Amino acid sequence: MIYLDYAATTPMSDGAMETWVKASHYYFGNSSSLHEAGNNAHELIKTCKERFSSMAGCPSERIFFTSGGSESNLLALESLYLANKHRGNHVITSSIEHPSVHSFFNRLEKSGVEVTYLPVGSSGLLQLEEVKKAIRPDTFLASIQHVNSEIGVIQPLKQLGESFKEKGIVFHSDCVQSFGKIPFHLSSLNVDAVSVSSHKLNGPKGVGAVFLSKDTEWESVYPLTTHQHGFRPGTLNTPGIAAFTHAAAEHYARLSEELAAAWHKRELFIQALSSLGDRLTVEGSPRKEEQSPWIAGLAIHGVQGQYMLLSLDRFQICISTGSACQSGKLDSSSVMQAIYQSEQERLRFFRVSFGKNTTLEELLLAADKILQIADE
């Protein structure tokens, strides 16, 4: 099998798997318990936080573990909203956010908060001037995704953050597709809070985290919660957190080399499809600083994306037609609706996403089968 759906989930690395097993065996205690087994688990969690602190550039005491990216988004946004809602009644997000983010803002709208959903251009990028125009005196919260999971476009968080910071607006970003895959540091991104997920970078499912900058104010979503200073209730998943930490550290140790290798593989993969000519559309930005190499959003004139997915599956090649969080839906996602004019164009879309262990040979074989299916 050739697996090319890494933006949906990734296989656990051998190191992360080994860490998970060892932590389950030796650190099974509840990290909140006062006995030795509990203290051992607490110390392991503390070590994991320190490792993440060095990777993400935020204080270790401002790292909170969750069950994954979706919960990280929801908890981060809700806790930021509760702490800052007295400052206004207007919030900003984009039209191409993850479903969990749109779910949160939809709920705010129903409670009477005014929400601006910023449009994007054909490449999926926000225009800075449009963002500045959307800011109002009563704007107090914004959430803009770093890397889009469907077309891989990278939003200019640093410049966006400068505009928001100037107006005192709290800025959150869904960094699930960027953490561990492209250069990442809280201060350089100019964000107050980010959400990340373990299973997107070869860690276990069911683990994620929220990173908050030093001075970001938040309020507990669940009153009387004692775990993690009230950020999230429930016993910490010590083995999962340890394995997540190991997987993230593996990525950060070779980030520059793997990023360069990913660009090389992506460019040769796209080149292998060049015989399609004008039939082929590659979504996202042609500029490297605005595009993740790990994701290729594609469309071929005359071929439905769903047909391409099912046809490749016959050859045991796994791709996607978009976000896995849209599973079970046959209609187009918010991203497709934002960048395409017609439903026919939206239905052509399919996504190829790969990881550090994907070989060039696998990508070229997939390209050959894509050409064969397009010819048929």
Protein Blocks (a to p, Z undefined) as FASTA:
>chain_A
ZZdbfkmpccddfklmmmmmmmmmmmmpcfkbmbfklmmmmmmmmmmmmmmmmmnopafk
lcccdfbjklmmmmmmmmmmmmmmmnpccdcddfkbcfklmmmmmmmmmnopacdddddd
fkopacfklmmmmpcfklcbdcddfbdcklopacdfklmmmmmmmnopacdddfklmgop
accdfklnopabdcddfklnopaehiacddddfklccddfbghiaggghlagcjddfklm
mmmmmmmmmmmmmmmmmmmmmmmmmmmmmmmmmmnmmmpccehjfbfklccfkbccddde
hiafklmmmmmmmnopacdebjfklgoiabdcfklmmmpmbfklmmmpccddddfklcfk
lmmmmmmmmmmmmmZZ
